[in-house]
């Protein structure tokens, strides 16, 4: 869409270049070959840093030279840089976050206004691709000559629509936090509030209220009345030898660096304790999706410590609680 908005007038094969530039920071997905924990460590790190963007932007124009024999130009480099930066901005807006200030700061930055996969933005882009193609088909049927005007108009529509959508999401996120902040939870004022977006409905949010020794996960619907009593309260596990032992394992150490809304959960076993560190941005204490887990035996050793992401397909048979 950026290419069709006018960049293709300045650079030949601009669409190929811009698609490559806008996806180039995700080259770090190769880190998944080293396992889930390695992926968690390197994804959205140095290839997503602002300091790396000018270097990455050199690659797409060089690719045009090698593949299509298109001579590099300053225009091509500047547009390529815009493509790389567009990736960083979109990653910044969602709940996963981005470490764009590396190597000066390893802090995760995120706006929490969109999900990692947003169907509305995809719908806007697919519409902007399909509409000119349909118009061209109709034009060919009636014998008229198709021009580049429809493509350029739809490209600008898509870019402006996504900008407006992101602005609306930002406003809705701020409103969700304000609604939660006006209420007490478990009889106390919240220590920290997080609003996680609903993937399908921009008006619905999953509120995460962190209090003194508890978390309250409550639905927030900006289209209706907010009722803080609709949430579910879970109490945070108190510091214990099992937690301290888990913290010394690579799986828990690596995940602790990533987790922005951590929740510790301890389940007593017949012989030991099942320890979980859950990121509440992804899932709930009952249905975690991003977590580090392990079993501390009676001897104080943590076994099977690992990081997993995605819905848990089954309950760990070793984690059967005492009845």
N, C-alpha and C positions, 0 to 999 in steps of 0.2 A: 504493500500500500504506500509506503514511503517512496518507493521507486516510481510508482504511477503518479504520485502527486506532483511530479515535475523533475525529479532527479534524473529520470531517463532522458530528459532533454540535454543534460550536461554530460552524462556518462553512458557509453555504450554498454549493453549487457548489465544495466544497473540493477535489475531485479535479482540476478544471480549474486551480484556483489552484496546487495543489502540483506538478502536472506542469509548468506554466509556470515556477514558481520553481526547480524542480530542474534545469531545462534552460537557464535564462536566462544563466548565465555563458558558455555556448557561443555567444552572439551574436557573439563575435569571429571566427567562421568566415567572416564577410563579408570578412575581410582576405585570404582566398584569391583574391579578385577581383584583387588586386594582384600575384598570382604566388606561387609556392611559397616564395620567400625572405621575402616580406612576411608570409605566413601564419606562417612559423616565428618571425618576430620578435614578432608580436602575439598569437598563440594562447596561451592560458593565462597571460596577463599581467594587465593591470589589471582586466579583468572577473572574474578569478579571485582577486583580492587580498582579504584579510580586510577591509581598510578600505573596499572597495567593496560588501561584502555588505549592510550596512544600507541603502544607497541602492538597490541592485537589488531588495531585498525590498519596496520601495514599489510597484514596477510591477505585480505580480500582483494585489494588492487593488484597485488602480485599474482594472486590466483587467476585474475582476469588476463593478465599478461601471459601466463603459462598456458592456460587452457584455450583462451579465445584470441590471443595476440592483440589485446586491447592495451594501448600504451597508458601507463599510469599517469595521473595528473593530480594537482593539488585538490581539484574538485572531487575526484574519486576518493582521495584520502579523507577529506573533511566529511563527506557523506558516509564513508565507512565508519568513521569515528562516531557519527550520530547514531548509526546502527548499533554499534557496540554499547554506547551509553543508554540506548533505549532498553536494552536487555537489563542493565543494572537498575534502571529506574523502576521497571515493572517488577523485578525481584524484590526491590525495596518495599513496594507497596503490600506484599503479601505476608502471611503469617510465618513463613519459614525464615525470612530475613536474609541478610547479606552482610558480609564482612568487607565492606567497600573501603575501609580506612587502613587496611593492611598495607605495609608492615608496621605502621605507626601505632595502630590500635587493633586488637583482635575482637573488639566489641561487635556483637551482632546488632545490626540496625534493622528495624522493621516498623511498618505502619499498621499492620494488622487489618487493613481495610478490604483485602480480597483474599480468597482462598488460593492455594498453590495452582489449582486448575480452575479457571473461571469460565463457565459456559456462556455467559453473556458477551464477553469480549470475543470469544471464538465465534459466536453467532454473528456478531457485527462484521467480523472479518470475512466469514464465509459468504454473508450476504453481499458484501462489496466485491467479492470474486464472482459470484454467480450472476448478479444482476447485469453486468456488462455482457457476459457470455450469453445470457438469455436475450438481451437486446440485439446482440449481433445475429443470433439465430432468427429472430423475428425480422430483422432488416434484410437478411438474405432471402427469406421467404417472400417478401414483398418487392425485392429487387432494388432496394435502396442501398446506398454506399455507407458502410460503417466507418466511423472515424474514431479518434482517440479521446474525444470529448467525454463520452460516458464513463470511460475507465478513470479519467482524471477526476471527474466529479464525484464518483463513488469512492475513490481513494480519499479525497478530502472529507467526504462524509464519514468514512470509517475512522479516520484519525481524530476528527473533532468529536465524534460520538464516543470514542474510547476516552478522550480527555474529559468530556462531560460526565461520563459514567464514573471515572475515577474520582472526580470531584464530588459526585453524589455519594459515593461510597465513603469518602473521607468524612463528609458531613454526617452521614448516618452512624459511622463509628464513634464520632465525638458525641453524638446524641445518645447512643447506647451507654457510653460511659457515664454521661451526665445523669441519665435516668437511674442507673444503679447507685451512683454516688449520693443520690438524694434519700436513700433508705438505709435502715439498720439491718444487719444480718446476724442471726443468732444472738440478738440483743446488743450487738456492738457495732462500732464503726469499722468499715473495712480497712485493712492495712494496704491492700493493693487490689486494683480492679483490672481485669482483662476482658475484652470483648472479641470473640472469635466469630468470623463471618459465616453465615450459612451459604453453602455453595449455590443454591438455587434462588433463594429469596433475599434480596438486598435489605429488606426490612427486618429480617430475623437474625438474631445473634445469640451465641451461647456465652452467657456471662460467667466468668470465673472470679469468684470473690475469695480473697485470701484474708483470713482473720487470725486471731490469736489461738493457734492450735487447731484450726479447722479450715476447710475449703467448702464453698457452697457453689455448686454449679446450677445456674438458674437460667431459664429461657427468657429472652428479651425480644418482644415483638413491638416494633415502633409503630405498627398499625393498630395496636390495641392497648389495653391497660396492663401495666406492669404489676405483678404480684410477687414480692420477694419470697413469700411462703411456698411458691411452686418449686423452689430449688431443692436439691438434695445435698445434705450436709455430710461430709466425710471428715473424720478427725485424723490429723497428721500423726504419724508414728513418732514417738519420742526417741531421742538418741539412745542407741543401744550398742552392745558389742557386735551384733549382727550387722548394723549399719556401718560401723567403723571398719569391720573386716571387709565389707563389700566395697567401701571407698578406696581400698588399697588395690583393687583389681583393675586392670587396664580397661575393661568394658565399662565399669562404673565411672572411672576417671574421665574417659573419653566422652561419655554421654553427659556427664556433669558440665563439661565445658559448653556443650551444645544446648542443653535444656534451659529454657527461659522461664518456664512455669513448672518447677519441679514439685513432685509429690512422692513422698516415701510411703511405701506400704509393706507391712510385715505380716506374714501368715504363719502361725505356729504349725509345725509338723510333728509327726510322731517322734522323729529324731532330727531336731534342728529347727531352722527357720527359713522360709522362702522370702527373699528380699527383692523388692521391686522399686526402681526409680523411674517414675512416669513423667512425661512432659504433657501437661494437661491441655496444651494447644491442640494436641492430636489425640483424641479419645478421652476417656474418663477413667477413674480408678477401677470401675467394673469392666470396661472395655478399652484397654490401652492399645494404642497403635505404635507409639514410639516409646520404647522402654529398655532399660538395662535390668537384667534379672539374674539371680543366682541363689543357690541353696547353701546356707551355712550349717554345717554339721555340728554335732554335739562337741566335737573336738575343737571347734572354732575355725575350721577350714571352709572356705567358700568354693563350692564346686559348680561347674557348668555356668560360670559367669559369662554373659553374652549380651550383645545389643541386638535388638530386632526392631524392624519397622513394618507397618502394615497391620491389618486386623489379625489378632491372634486366632488361628484356626481351631485351636483346641486348648483345653486346660492342661497344664503340665501335670502329668500323673504323679510326679514327685512332690507336687505341692498340695497334697491332700491334707486339709486341716485336721486337727485333733477333734474328734467328735465327743 
